[in-house]
Each structure stands twice: as structure tokens, then as C-alpha cells.
Amino acid sequence: MNRKAINISWAFIALGMLGVFYSNLNPDAFSRNMVTDYFKNNKSILQPYLNADAIYDNYAKSGNVFVGFSGFDLSDEIQMGMMETFYFRGAYSLYPRKVYIADKDKVVNNARDMARHNVMPSIDMIQNNRIEYVLFLKNGSDDGGVGLNVYTAPRFIEKLNKVQIKQGIER
């Protein structure tokens, strides 16, 4: 390659780098606002993550967690983002423990997968996977927000048994 082509390539790289620096130093830049808010103790942009972390910290001390979703609209990007944030944040913050949303053989990569594979956990699923808590997020609760129902595994199994008895299902 000749020297002129190399110099032109470096010029384009330098211009590209200047563009990246400018876009991040610009007062309206998302990343700049996120960093300055964090250091000013204004954690509004991080609040969804902090909320999810607090929920998982309260309800998963030693075992795994099952998460169920209901009432979420898959045509609404914000609602899909809420599902994904809650599930994947739990998977991240609880590691090496696990957050279950479906049977082990199902792959969950996004909110559509969550809605497609989300099941009511069975007694076997709870016991075989050492699930400690069962969490249900319901969109559109009475106050218009997202509601959270929390059950210990034994309490949830008790509720499942009562439903099976009412429906005449033999175990």
C-alpha cells in the first residue's frame, strides 16, 4: 500500500475518533448524562436495575427463583423492556444461582421468548431445581403499575395442591 493511502486511512480513523469523543462529551449525550447523574447520586437512569436487584436480594438468599409474567403487551417496547430487564438482571445478580422462567430445555433470549415459554411452575420443577421463591409480575395492577406477588416455595406448593384438589386432579 502506498504512503498516501495509509495517511488517508489514518485521517479517517482520526476523524472517526473525534466524532466518538464529541458525541460522548456533548452535554446532551446519553452516556455523559448517565455518568454525571450517577456521580451526583441521581440514579434515575439506573432505577430499573436497582429495583430489580433489591427484589432479588430480598427473595433469593440461597436458592433459585422462578419468575412469571402476566398482562404484558408484546407490542409495547417499554413493557417488553421491563420483562427483559427484570429477568436478565436477576440472572446476572443471582449468578451462580438461577432464575427460571420456563422448563430447562427452553431457550430464552428476549421478551417474546419469555411470553412463549413462561409456564406455571410444577411441584416437580420447584423441587428439582431448588427454587426458593416464586415471583409473579403482573402488568396493569389496580394502581395501573406493575404488581409483584411473592411466594415461598413451600407456600406456592401448598397453593398448587389446593388448586389440584379443587379441580379433582390426582397426584
C-alpha positions in Angstrom: 0.0 0.0 0.0 1.4 3.4 -0.8 2.1 6.1 1.8 -0.7 8.4 0.6 -3.4 5.7 1.1 -2.0 5.0 4.6 -2.1 8.7 5.5 -5.7 9.0 4.2 -6.7 5.9 6.2 -5.3 7.4 9.4 -7.0 10.7 8.7 -10.4 8.8 8.5 -9.6 6.9 11.7 -8.7 10.2 13.5 -11.9 11.9 12.3 -14.0 8.9 13.4 -12.4 9.0 16.9 -13.0 12.8 17.1 -16.7 12.1 16.3 -16.9 9.5 19.0 -15.3 11.7 21.6 -17.5 14.7 20.6 -20.7 12.6 20.8 -19.8 11.4 24.3 -18.7 14.8 25.6 -21.6 16.7 24.1 -23.8 18.0 27.1 -26.8 16.1 25.6 -25.0 12.8 25.2 -26.8 9.8 26.9 -23.5 8.3 28.2 -22.4 11.7 29.7 -25.8 12.2 31.4 -25.7 8.7 32.8 -22.2 9.1 34.3 -22.8 12.6 35.7 -26.2 11.5 37.2 -24.6 8.5 38.8 -21.8 10.6 40.5 -24.4 13.2 41.6 -26.3 10.4 43.3 -29.2 10.8 40.9 -29.7 7.2 40.0 -32.9 7.7 37.9 -31.4 6.0 34.8 -30.3 3.1 36.9 -33.5 2.8 38.9 -35.0 -0.2 37.0 -31.8 -2.1 37.7 -31.7 -1.1 41.3 -35.3 -2.0 41.8 -34.8 -5.5 40.3 -31.6 -6.0 42.3 -33.5 -5.1 45.5 -36.3 -7.6 44.8 -33.8 -10.4 44.1 -31.7 -9.5 47.1 -34.8 -9.8 49.4 -36.2 -13.0 48.0 -33.3 -15.2 47.0 -30.8 -15.8 49.8 -29.6 -19.3 49.0 -31.8 -20.9 46.3 -33.0 -20.3 42.9 -36.0 -18.2 41.8 -38.9 -18.7 39.4 -40.3 -15.6 37.7 -43.7 -15.5 36.0 -45.2 -12.6 33.9 -48.8 -11.8 33.1 -50.5 -8.9 31.4 -47.5 -7.6 29.4 -48.2 -6.3 25.9 -45.6 -7.6 23.5 -46.4 -4.8 21.0 -45.2 -2.3 23.6 -41.4 -1.9 23.6 -41.4 -0.4 27.1 -43.3 -3.4 28.5 -41.0 -5.8 26.7 -38.0 -3.9 28.1 -39.4 -4.2 31.6 -39.7 -8.0 31.3 -36.2 -8.4 29.8 -34.7 -6.1 32.5 -36.3 -7.9 35.4 -35.4 -11.4 34.1 -31.9 -10.8 32.8 -30.9 -8.6 35.8 -31.9 -11.4 38.1 -29.9 -13.9 36.1 -26.9 -11.5 36.4 -27.3 -10.6 40.0 -28.1 -14.1 41.4 -25.3 -16.0 39.5 -24.4 -18.8 40.1 -27.9 -19.3 41.4 -30.6 -19.3 38.6 -33.7 -17.5 37.6 -36.2 -19.9 36.0 -39.0 -18.7 33.7 -39.6 -21.9 31.7 -38.5 -25.6 31.6 -34.8 -26.1 31.4 -34.9 -27.2 27.7 -36.3 -23.8 26.6 -34.1 -21.0 25.3 -35.0 -17.5 26.5 -33.3 -14.6 24.7 -36.0 -11.9 24.7 -39.4 -10.9 25.9 -41.2 -12.8 23.1 -39.4 -16.0 24.2 -40.4 -15.2 27.8 -44.0 -14.9 26.9 -43.9 -18.0 24.7 -42.2 -20.3 27.2 -43.4 -18.9 30.5 -45.2 -21.6 32.4 -46.8 -22.1 35.8 -44.1 -24.0 37.7 -45.0 -27.5 38.7 -44.2 -29.0 42.1 -41.5 -31.2 40.4 -40.0 -28.2 38.8 -39.8 -26.3 42.1 -38.3 -29.2 44.0 -35.9 -30.5 41.3 -34.4 -27.0 40.7 -34.1 -25.9 44.3 -36.4 -23.0 43.7 -36.7 -20.9 46.9 -39.1 -18.2 45.8 -41.8 -17.9 43.1 -42.3 -14.3 41.9 -45.1 -13.2 39.6 -45.0 -9.8 37.9 -48.4 -8.6 36.8 -48.7 -5.6 34.5 -51.8 -3.4 34.9 -52.3 -3.9 38.7 -55.0 -1.9 40.5 -52.9 1.3 40.5 -52.0 1.0 36.9 -48.5 -0.1 37.5 -46.7 -3.4 37.8 -47.7 -5.6 40.8 -45.4 -8.3 42.4 -46.7 -11.4 44.1 -44.1 -13.3 46.1 -44.4 -16.9 47.4 -42.0 -19.0 49.3 -41.6 -22.4 47.5 -43.5 -24.3 50.3 -46.4 -21.8 50.2 -46.6 -22.0 46.4 -46.6 -25.8 46.5 -49.4 -25.6 49.1 -51.4 -23.3 46.8 -50.8 -25.7 43.8 -52.0 -28.7 45.9 -55.2 -26.8 46.9 -55.9 -26.0 43.2 -55.3 -29.6 42.2 -57.6 -30.8 44.9 -60.3 -28.3 43.8 -60.0 -29.4 40.2 -60.1 -33.1 41.2 -56.6 -33.7 39.8 -55.0 -36.7 41.4 -51.3 -36.6 42.2 
